[in-house]
Amino acid sequence: MSITVSPCVLIPCYNHGAMMSGVLARLQPFGLPCIVVDDGSDAATRDELDRLAAQSDHLTLIRLTANAGKGAAVIRGLQAAAEAGYSHAVQVDADGQHAIEDIPALLALAHAHPGALISGQPIYDDSIPRSRLYGRWVTHVWVWIETLSLQLKDSMCGFRVYPVAPTLQLAQRVTLGQRMDFDTEVMVRLYWQGTPSYFLPTRVTYPLDGLSHFDALKDNLRISRMHTRLFFGMLPRIPSLLFRRASPHWARQQEVKGLWGMRLMLRVWRLLGRKAFTLLLYPVVAVYWLTATQARHASQRWVQRVREQLRERGMPVPEKLTSYRHFLRFGNAMLDKIASWRGELRLGRDVVFAPGAEATLNGGDGRGKLLLASHLGDVEVCRALAQLEGGRTINALVFSDNAQRFKQIMQEMAPQAGINLLPVTDIGPDTAILLQEKLDRGEWIAIVGDRIAVSPQRGGEWRVCWSRFMGQPAPFPQGPFILAAILRCPVELLFALRQGDKLHIHCEPFADPLHLPRAARQQALQQAIDRYAERLEHHALRSPLDWFNFFDFWQLPDPQNKE
């Protein structure tokens, strides 16, 4: 499924008829469809909105019979946006105080983070009343307490881009404030829900003749009640909020902590065998599980996501589907990698082919092929068995920094594993030429399609395609699929999954070759990535503990996070 940002503008309006013409004129250059929600305005505003709607084919006017409040108007507008097929809504206040010219910059952030709430971070001039400025700082402090985080830089700015689906899901689940308490409460609860916020500095001006609907007594009471609700709602969430951090890029994480534990475990295995290794694995993994905070929370979110997806499909939920067993599986997979290279895993005894996999993998006319793998399962075992038992060379492209860390262990325990390991930091022309030479010799190439580059391209653009995976859009790298098209060779999907007491090799055709025609290149690329994501999801639901991406897979790395 193709994930694109399809935005509209949403304007809640209450008695701002005199200003709406100017606001719409400033919006016109962007060519965005506009939804105006009349929140029970007076007759003069109703007449003006009717006149403006009659003049424009791009304006949808929705009327509430009585004044229900800004929050109610925004939710009604989001419902209309969803019905019209829009994925995002740019909320603009009707009083003209926002820097509408910043909309392209807000939408650029929304394109980079389609699952996030994008908000303005106000830069005020001298027009802001002092009382309003001080009141905002009080709210900022409360929000930082309610989220146990400083990540929400401003929760009161009404100039923002809502992801429509997550916001409506929240509104269906909880009762949100409907008036001046709405902007802050929806941002905090979205944060609790797992929807991050990104901020763009933007000018905000309070017009001298502006009309404010802020009631000092009633709205301050509403805001006080809202903060009371949020504070008590925060209390049961303290454990998860305390350990919640912006996830660094996967390549900046050590692959579930350092090397000393792996060395210890592998020496136990060599001296005492696999049973002793397995017994010792329980306490060692328990230590890792307690100390690897980011990986643990990523694992817990993964397990919860799998449970939800299995229930939605009417599939049974495995009894032993827990985060701790997820870590245990990863520990055993590390041993399998080395055991396979030392010749201790045998095809037919420890590793078997799933139906049809052997015929697919060994079929063809002797040409080289590209194996599109992932961090679901243990394809390193396949590479070892192919070389040791089948005389087949599989060249694996791996990310340089993490390759160096794991290569250090592999060189100590299984030196032959380093053969045909190709560390790279980027896929460029030199890499493509080298790989083509190997394919011409009948060798195979393995590359993973589920991890994006270390950093964005020049200009801050991430070369990714967003595709639905496990119920939510996720970023997938374009590079492996473009490389497959350039090499013009057969492409097959490969997974090695632990099912029962054996590793099962799954292999299925993907393309021969992968075509990305110039006239429809982006569409064909998106379709290829969507197919990959669908098959990855299919196998992940059947072997969820084999998922070895211990980070927030559904978000691009935060460029402000330098960890």
LINCOR-V973037 format. One line per field, one symbol per residue. burial: # if it has 24 or more other C-alpha atoms within 12 Angstrom, else .. Layout:
BEGIN
burial = ???
END
This chain:
BEGIN
burial = #####################.##..#....##########...##.###.##.....######...###############...###############.#####################.#...........#..###########.##################.##....###############################...............###.##.###..#.....##..##############...###.##..#.......##.###.##..##..############.###.##..........###########################..#####...#.##.....######################...########..##.###.##..##.###.####..##....#..##.##..##############......######################################...#########.####........#############.####################.....
END
